[in-house]
Every structure is written in C-alpha cells, then in structure tokens.
Amino acid sequence: MKRFFAFAFICMMIFGYFVLPASANAPYHIGICTETVSQAEDDLRGAERAIREYGDVAHGGMIQHITYPDNFMQEMETVISQIVGLADDPLMKAIIVNNAIPGTTEAFRRIKEKRPDILCIAAEAHEDPGVIGSAADLITNVNNIHRGYLIPMAAKKMGATDFVHISFPRHMSYELLSRRRNIMEVACNDLGLKFHFETAPDPVSDVGVAGAQQFILEKVPAWLQKYGKNTAFFCTNDAHTEPLIRQIVAYGGYFVEADLPSPLMGYPGALGIDLSAEKGDFQAITKKIEQVIKEKGASGRLGTWAYSYGYTNSVGLVELAKRVIDGKAKLDLESLVVAFEKYTPGAKWNGSYYVDLNTGIENKRHILLYQDTYVFGKGFLGMTNIQVPKKYLSIR
C-alpha cells in the first residue's frame, strides 16, 4: 500500500492528478465540454485546472472533459451528440458547456429527457435567454449591462476626460452590444466624460482581419490628436484589441479592458511577450505583462481582468456544481461568486440576475457576471464595490 501511494504521489506531480485505487474512485462524475485550444485556450485551461484538483474520470477521478469541433456551426449534430453522450455515464451528475454554443439547448433537452437528475449548466450562452433558459438549470454571461456604466467609471478613475467607443454596424445590430453602447454614452454624459463613437472595418468584411487591424494602427494616433491624450478607448471586437493596445502603449491614451477581458486578450501580441511558460497561471501571466508595461512607460494606463473569464467559468462552474451536488451550495449568485473567487485570489466578482426588458421578470437561473478591473502598475480599482444606478439598467 505504501508503494502504491508513493506511485500515486509521483503521478500527481508529473501529470497533475491522483491515480486512485478502485475503492477510492470518485462517487460521481462532472462533465465539461469546451472549445479546443485553438479556439478558446482559456476555457480549456480552466477544465484542465479542474482535472488537476479533482482527477480525470479515466484515472478514477471526478472530471470528464471533452472538446467540440472548431467548425461547430457546420457540425452541430456532432456537438449535440458529444454533449448528450456524457449522460451515458451512470455516475454523471452535472454537465457544463463553456462556451454554450448553438446546439447546447437541444443537447440539454435530450439529456433531461433521459436523465432529469443531471444538472445542465450553460456558460457564456450564445443562444437567446428564452431559448437556453428552457433547458438549462443555470446560465452565465458577462454582465455587459453593468459594464456599460462601470467601464466609463473606471476610465474616469484612471484619468480619462474623453471616451471613444469603436465598433461597426454588424456588432451594433446585436441587442446587448447596442444596449451597452447606449448605456456607455449616458454614463459618460453623467460622469463628465465626452463620449465619441468611431466606426472601424468589420474583420469579417472584405478587408479581413489584417485590414481591420491596419485601420486601427493608423487611426489611433489621429484619434489621440483629435480628442486628446487623456482619451480612453473601448472596442467591441477581439481583432481590434491587439493593435489598439499597441498604439495606446506607443502614443498615449487609456484602455480599461477588453470586450471579454483577459490578460491574454491582445496583450501578448501587442507587447511581443511569450507566455507559453506561464500558460494557465494567471498570476504569473499578469505579473509578466505588468513588468513589460512598466518598462514601456505605460503604467496606470491599461487594464484587464486579472483572471480570464473563460478560464474561471470552466473551473468555477465545476466547483459550484460539486458543491451543489454535495449539498453545500445552491445554484445562485452568492454561491457562484464564492466558487469563482476560490480560483481568482485577490480579484473580486459581482453580478446580477438577468431581467427581461419586455416583461420586467428577473430570471434567477441566469446570472450576469463581472470581475474587478485590474490596472497594470496601479492594481484593482474596486469596481465590484460600486452600485450601478438603476436608471442604466432600463436603457435600451
């Protein structure tokens, strides 16, 4: 027996999980489905973190991790079958999909038909709230309504006098993105910031990603000259983020956080940093980026969420599911924040429940989340402690 535990300890150190004897197998299983590393590395790393803590099903542990195809829209039936297949395991007690792409609702419906006891959790749901809400026990999304107020507020705290929102017609046709933009404009007016809207090329248009990024590279210096060095910038597209950060570091201005914030969003490419040695270690990632920003003289002017939302969604929702199954938590905002903060030391979370604007009904199975803003060279701004005035929550 001593030899076995010595072997198990060595395996844990080398592979990141315990090899348990048959008598110590996990009493139940939790399934998590994420994108591949090429599509959403952070989401996958979060699942790997859960495996390191609770073990892989294949080795007697608790976590069963699968990935869906990169071209998931063209292989939707495959995606659905993969997710539903997790329910074939008689020990399966919860299934999490992060991101909950189109097809997740149908997968959850099929799971509930044969295994109504399984918790179905949709992380960063892509389908309409009413659709995914018909099948999921819990839904999460970034709280873009609250962020519509909090991002301009953070910009003012950082020293901005002007705020530039960068987007294009396709994104502005999305209800939530359009609402956030409108909230930002009202918030800027209320906070004493001058609001400006600038249009940039859509990366999926004829100019492509390269053309859209070149536009940002060329326009940021001109915008800074037009609006002043104390201008904060926000863009709705990931492809625009890297060139935007690069030019702010070089020419001035402020960048509060990305559309889906993470230290890995835009910063490695903009600053030319290799973070392969730090993969999955967000404290080390943030520290390395911060050092480069300080060296470039941009301290206090650029921010992020210190821990990736996608990473925390994966590992945090696994933790929440485990606590619920064990009878130690509920599927509510308070329990979710506690589970998330276990994996984000130093960073606070807050959020609210989704409210349908048309009916005014609050859905306590749909949680909208945000993390405190971390400014490189300055620290956390305390944005999770700020009460968002109710007037902003009803702006369309």
C-alpha positions as CSV (number, residue, x, y, z in Angstrom):
1,M,0.0,0.0,0.0
2,K,2.8,2.4,0.8
3,R,4.3,1.7,-2.6
4,F,1.0,2.5,-4.3
5,F,0.6,5.9,-2.5
6,A,4.3,6.7,-3.4
7,F,3.5,5.9,-7.0
8,A,0.3,7.9,-6.9
9,F,2.1,10.9,-5.5
10,I,4.7,10.7,-8.3
11,C,1.9,10.6,-10.9
12,M,0.2,13.6,-9.3
13,M,3.5,15.6,-9.5
14,I,4.1,14.6,-13.1
15,F,0.7,14.5,-14.6
16,G,-1.3,16.8,-12.3
17,Y,-3.8,14.3,-11.0
18,F,-4.1,11.5,-8.4
19,V,-4.3,7.9,-9.6
20,L,-6.9,6.5,-7.1
21,P,-7.4,2.8,-6.1
22,A,-10.6,1.3,-7.2
23,S,-12.1,1.6,-3.7
24,A,-11.4,5.4,-3.8
25,N,-12.9,6.1,-7.2
26,A,-15.0,9.4,-7.3
27,P,-18.5,8.8,-6.1
28,Y,-19.9,10.8,-9.0
29,H,-18.7,12.5,-12.2
30,I,-18.9,16.0,-13.6
31,G,-18.7,16.5,-17.4
32,I,-17.3,19.7,-19.0
33,C,-17.3,20.5,-22.7
34,T,-15.1,23.3,-24.0
35,E,-13.6,24.5,-27.3
36,T,-10.2,23.3,-28.4
37,V,-7.0,25.1,-27.5
38,S,-7.0,26.8,-30.9
39,Q,-10.5,28.4,-30.4
40,A,-10.5,29.2,-26.7
41,E,-7.4,28.2,-24.8
42,D,-8.6,29.9,-21.6
43,D,-11.8,27.8,-21.4
44,L,-9.8,24.6,-21.9
45,R,-7.2,25.5,-19.3
46,G,-9.9,26.0,-16.8
47,A,-11.1,22.4,-17.4
48,E,-7.5,21.2,-17.0
49,R,-7.3,23.1,-13.7
50,A,-10.4,21.2,-12.5
51,I,-8.8,17.9,-13.5
52,R,-5.7,18.7,-11.6
53,E,-7.8,19.3,-8.5
54,Y,-10.4,16.5,-8.8
55,G,-8.8,14.0,-11.1
56,D,-9.8,12.6,-14.5
57,V,-12.5,10.0,-14.8
58,A,-10.1,7.8,-16.7
59,H,-7.9,7.6,-13.7
60,G,-10.6,7.2,-11.0
61,G,-11.3,10.9,-10.7
62,M,-14.3,13.1,-11.0
63,I,-13.9,15.2,-14.2
64,Q,-14.8,14.1,-17.7
65,H,-13.5,16.7,-20.2
66,I,-14.4,16.7,-23.9
67,T,-14.0,19.3,-26.7
68,Y,-16.3,20.1,-29.5
69,P,-15.2,20.7,-33.2
70,D,-13.8,24.0,-34.2
71,N,-16.3,24.3,-37.0
72,F,-19.2,23.7,-34.6
73,M,-21.8,25.6,-36.6
74,Q,-21.3,23.2,-39.5
75,E,-21.1,20.1,-37.2
76,M,-23.9,21.0,-34.8
77,E,-25.3,17.4,-34.7
78,T,-21.9,16.2,-33.7
79,V,-21.7,18.8,-31.0
80,I,-25.1,17.8,-29.7
81,S,-24.3,14.1,-29.7
82,Q,-21.0,14.7,-27.9
83,I,-22.7,16.6,-25.1
84,V,-25.5,14.2,-24.8
85,G,-23.0,11.3,-24.7
86,L,-21.7,12.5,-21.4
87,A,-25.1,11.5,-19.9
88,D,-24.5,7.8,-20.8
89,D,-22.2,7.6,-17.8
90,P,-24.4,6.4,-14.9
91,L,-22.2,8.4,-12.4
92,M,-22.7,11.7,-14.3
93,K,-24.3,14.3,-12.1
94,A,-23.6,17.6,-13.8
95,I,-22.7,18.7,-17.4
96,I,-21.2,22.2,-18.1
97,V,-20.7,23.6,-21.6
98,N,-18.3,26.5,-22.0
99,N,-19.0,28.3,-24.3
100,A,-22.6,27.2,-24.6
101,I,-22.7,27.5,-28.4
102,P,-25.8,27.0,-30.6
103,G,-27.0,23.4,-30.1
104,T,-26.5,23.4,-26.4
105,T,-30.2,23.9,-25.7
106,E,-31.1,20.8,-27.8
107,A,-28.4,18.8,-26.1
108,F,-29.7,19.7,-22.7
109,R,-33.2,18.9,-23.7
110,R,-32.2,15.4,-24.8
111,I,-30.2,14.9,-21.6
112,K,-33.2,16.0,-19.4
113,E,-35.4,13.5,-21.3
114,K,-33.4,10.5,-20.2
115,R,-31.5,11.9,-17.1
116,P,-33.5,14.7,-15.4
117,D,-31.3,14.3,-12.4
118,I,-28.3,15.8,-14.2
119,L,-27.5,19.5,-13.6
120,C,-27.1,21.2,-17.0
121,I,-25.1,24.4,-16.9
122,A,-24.6,26.8,-19.9
123,A,-21.6,29.0,-19.5
124,E,-21.4,32.2,-21.6
125,A,-24.6,31.2,-23.5
126,H,-24.8,32.1,-27.2
127,E,-28.5,31.2,-27.6
128,D,-31.3,33.6,-26.7
129,P,-32.1,33.7,-23.0
130,G,-35.6,32.4,-23.5
131,V,-34.3,29.5,-25.6
132,I,-31.4,28.3,-23.4
133,G,-33.5,29.0,-20.3
134,S,-36.0,26.4,-21.4
135,A,-33.4,23.6,-20.8
136,A,-30.6,24.8,-18.6
137,D,-30.5,24.7,-14.8
138,L,-28.1,27.6,-14.8
139,I,-26.8,30.1,-17.4
140,T,-23.9,32.6,-17.2
141,N,-23.0,35.5,-19.3
142,V,-20.7,38.6,-19.0
143,N,-22.7,41.4,-17.4
144,N,-22.5,43.9,-20.2
145,I,-25.4,45.9,-18.8
146,H,-23.5,46.8,-15.6
147,R,-20.2,47.2,-17.5
148,G,-21.9,49.8,-19.7
149,Y,-21.7,52.1,-16.6
150,L,-18.6,50.6,-14.9
151,I,-16.2,50.9,-17.8
152,P,-16.7,54.6,-18.3
153,M,-16.5,55.0,-14.5
154,A,-13.2,53.1,-14.5
155,A,-11.9,55.2,-17.3
156,K,-12.6,58.3,-15.2
157,K,-10.8,56.8,-12.3
158,M,-7.8,56.2,-14.5
159,G,-7.7,59.9,-15.6
160,A,-9.6,60.0,-18.8
161,T,-11.6,63.0,-20.0
162,D,-12.9,61.5,-23.2
163,F,-14.2,58.1,-24.1
164,V,-14.1,56.5,-27.6
165,H,-16.3,53.5,-28.4
166,I,-15.1,51.7,-31.5
167,S,-17.4,49.3,-33.4
168,F,-19.2,48.6,-36.7
169,P,-22.8,48.0,-37.9
170,R,-22.8,44.2,-37.5
171,H,-22.0,44.4,-33.8
172,M,-24.3,47.3,-33.3
173,S,-27.2,45.2,-34.6
174,Y,-26.8,42.9,-31.6
175,E,-29.2,44.0,-28.9
176,L,-26.8,43.5,-25.9
177,L,-23.9,45.3,-27.6
178,S,-26.1,48.1,-28.7
179,R,-27.6,48.5,-25.2
180,R,-24.1,48.6,-23.7
181,R,-23.0,51.3,-26.1
182,N,-26.1,53.4,-25.3
183,I,-25.5,52.9,-21.6
184,M,-21.9,54.0,-22.0
185,E,-23.0,57.2,-23.7
186,V,-25.4,58.1,-21.0
187,A,-22.9,57.2,-18.3
188,C,-20.2,59.3,-19.9
189,N,-22.5,62.3,-20.0
190,D,-23.4,61.8,-16.3
191,L,-19.8,61.3,-15.3
192,G,-18.4,64.3,-17.1
193,L,-16.7,62.4,-19.9
194,K,-17.0,63.3,-23.6
195,F,-18.4,60.3,-25.5
196,H,-17.3,59.7,-29.1
197,F,-18.4,56.9,-31.5
198,E,-15.9,55.7,-34.1
199,T,-16.6,53.1,-36.8
200,A,-13.9,50.7,-37.8
201,P,-13.9,47.9,-40.5
202,D,-15.6,44.6,-39.6
203,P,-12.8,41.9,-39.6
204,V,-15.2,39.5,-41.4
205,S,-15.7,42.0,-44.3
206,D,-13.7,42.2,-47.5
207,V,-10.7,43.9,-45.7
208,G,-10.3,40.9,-43.4
209,V,-8.6,40.8,-40.0
210,A,-5.3,42.3,-41.4
211,G,-7.1,45.3,-43.0
212,A,-9.2,45.9,-39.9
213,Q,-6.1,45.8,-37.7
214,Q,-4.2,48.1,-40.0
215,F,-7.0,50.6,-39.8
216,I,-6.8,50.7,-36.0
217,L,-3.0,51.1,-36.2
218,E,-3.3,54.1,-38.4
219,K,-6.3,55.8,-36.7
220,V,-5.4,55.7,-33.0
221,P,-2.6,58.4,-33.3
222,A,-5.1,60.5,-35.3
223,W,-7.9,60.0,-32.7
224,L,-5.5,60.9,-29.9
225,Q,-4.6,64.1,-31.7
226,K,-8.3,64.8,-32.3
227,Y,-9.6,64.0,-28.8
228,G,-6.5,64.4,-26.6
229,K,-4.0,62.3,-24.7
230,N,-6.5,61.6,-21.9
231,T,-8.8,59.6,-24.1
232,A,-9.9,56.1,-23.2
233,F,-10.7,53.6,-25.9
234,F,-13.1,50.6,-26.0
235,C,-13.6,48.3,-28.9
236,T,-16.2,45.5,-29.4
237,N,-14.1,43.2,-31.5
238,D,-11.2,41.0,-30.4
239,A,-9.2,41.5,-33.6
240,H,-9.2,45.3,-33.0
241,T,-7.9,44.8,-29.4
242,E,-4.2,44.0,-30.1
243,P,-3.5,47.0,-32.4
244,L,-5.4,49.3,-30.1
245,I,-3.3,48.3,-27.1
246,R,-0.1,48.5,-29.1
247,Q,-0.8,52.1,-30.2
248,I,-2.0,53.2,-26.7
249,V,1.3,52.0,-25.3
250,A,3.2,53.9,-28.0
251,Y,1.2,57.1,-28.3
252,G,-0.9,57.6,-25.1
253,G,-4.4,57.3,-24.0
254,Y,-6.2,54.7,-21.8
255,F,-7.5,51.2,-22.3
256,V,-9.8,50.0,-19.5
257,E,-10.4,46.4,-20.5
258,A,-11.4,44.2,-23.5
259,D,-14.9,43.2,-24.6
260,L,-14.2,39.8,-23.0
261,P,-11.4,40.7,-20.6
262,S,-8.3,38.5,-20.0
263,P,-4.6,39.3,-19.7
264,L,-4.2,37.1,-22.8
265,M,-6.6,39.3,-24.8
266,G,-4.4,41.5,-27.0
267,Y,-1.5,42.0,-24.6
268,P,0.9,39.2,-25.6
269,G,0.8,40.2,-29.3
270,A,0.7,43.9,-28.7
271,L,3.7,43.7,-26.4
272,G,5.6,40.9,-28.1
273,I,5.5,38.7,-25.0
274,D,6.0,34.9,-25.0
275,L,3.7,33.4,-22.2
276,S,4.0,29.8,-23.1
277,A,5.9,29.0,-19.9
278,E,3.1,30.7,-17.8
279,K,0.1,29.0,-19.5
280,G,-2.8,28.6,-17.1
281,D,-1.0,30.6,-14.3
282,F,-2.8,33.9,-14.5
283,Q,-0.9,35.5,-11.6
284,A,2.4,34.8,-13.4
285,I,0.9,36.0,-16.7
286,T,-0.4,39.3,-15.2
287,K,2.9,39.9,-13.4
288,K,4.9,39.4,-16.6
289,I,2.7,41.7,-18.7
290,E,2.8,44.3,-16.0
291,Q,6.6,44.4,-15.9
292,V,6.7,45.0,-19.7
293,I,4.1,47.7,-19.5
294,K,6.1,49.5,-16.7
295,E,9.3,49.2,-18.8
296,K,7.5,50.9,-21.7
297,G,6.3,53.8,-19.5
298,A,2.6,52.9,-19.8
299,S,2.0,52.1,-16.1
300,G,-1.5,53.1,-14.9
301,R,-3.0,53.4,-18.4
302,L,-4.0,49.9,-19.3
303,G,-6.3,47.4,-17.6
304,T,-7.9,44.0,-17.8
305,W,-9.5,41.3,-15.7
306,A,-6.6,39.7,-13.8
307,Y,-8.1,36.3,-14.4
308,S,-9.6,35.2,-17.7
309,Y,-13.4,35.0,-17.7
310,G,-13.3,31.8,-19.8
311,Y,-10.9,30.1,-17.5
312,T,-12.8,30.9,-14.4
313,N,-16.1,30.0,-16.0
314,S,-14.8,26.5,-16.6
315,V,-13.1,25.7,-13.3
316,G,-15.5,27.8,-11.2
317,L,-18.7,26.2,-12.5
318,V,-17.2,22.8,-11.9
319,E,-16.6,23.8,-8.3
320,L,-20.1,25.2,-8.0
321,A,-21.6,22.0,-9.4
322,K,-19.6,19.9,-7.0
323,R,-20.7,22.0,-4.0
324,V,-24.4,21.8,-5.1
325,I,-24.2,18.0,-5.6
326,D,-22.6,17.7,-2.1
327,G,-25.4,19.8,-0.6
328,K,-23.0,22.7,0.3
329,A,-24.3,25.4,-2.1
330,K,-27.2,26.5,-4.3
331,L,-27.4,27.5,-7.9
332,D,-27.4,31.2,-7.1
333,L,-25.3,34.3,-7.4
334,E,-23.8,34.2,-4.0
335,S,-22.6,30.6,-4.2
336,L,-21.3,31.2,-7.7
337,V,-19.2,34.2,-6.7
338,V,-17.7,32.2,-3.8
339,A,-16.8,29.3,-6.2
340,F,-15.2,31.7,-8.7
341,E,-13.2,33.6,-6.1
342,K,-11.6,30.3,-5.0
343,Y,-9.7,30.4,-8.3
344,T,-9.1,34.2,-8.5
345,P,-7.2,35.1,-5.4
346,G,-7.1,38.9,-4.9
347,A,-9.8,39.5,-7.6
348,K,-13.4,40.1,-6.6
349,W,-16.6,39.2,-8.6
350,N,-20.0,40.7,-8.7
351,G,-23.1,40.4,-10.8
352,S,-26.9,40.3,-11.1
353,Y,-29.7,38.2,-12.4
354,Y,-30.9,38.6,-16.0
355,V,-34.0,40.8,-16.3
356,D,-36.2,40.6,-19.4
357,L,-36.7,44.2,-20.6
358,N,-40.0,43.5,-22.1
359,T,-41.6,41.7,-19.2
360,G,-39.5,43.0,-16.3
361,I,-39.2,39.4,-15.0
362,E,-36.0,38.5,-13.2
363,N,-34.6,35.1,-14.0
364,K,-32.6,33.7,-11.1
365,R,-31.3,30.9,-13.2
366,H,-29.4,33.3,-15.5
367,I,-26.5,35.1,-13.8
368,L,-24.6,38.1,-15.4
369,L,-21.1,38.4,-14.1
370,Y,-18.2,40.8,-14.0
371,Q,-14.8,40.9,-12.3
372,D,-13.0,43.9,-10.7
373,T,-10.8,45.8,-13.2
374,Y,-7.1,45.5,-12.7
375,V,-4.9,48.4,-13.9
376,F,-1.3,47.4,-14.7
377,G,1.0,49.4,-12.4
378,K,-1.9,50.5,-10.2
379,G,-3.8,47.5,-9.0
380,F,-7.5,46.8,-8.6
381,L,-9.9,49.7,-9.0
382,G,-12.7,48.3,-6.7
383,M,-15.3,48.3,-9.4
384,T,-17.2,45.4,-7.9
385,N,-18.0,47.6,-4.8
386,I,-19.7,50.3,-6.9
387,Q,-23.5,50.3,-7.0
388,V,-24.8,50.7,-10.6
389,P,-27.7,53.2,-10.6
390,K,-31.0,51.6,-11.6
391,K,-31.6,54.1,-14.4
392,Y,-28.9,52.4,-16.5
393,L,-30.5,49.0,-16.2
394,S,-33.5,50.0,-18.3
395,I,-31.7,51.8,-21.1
396,R,-32.3,50.1,-24.5
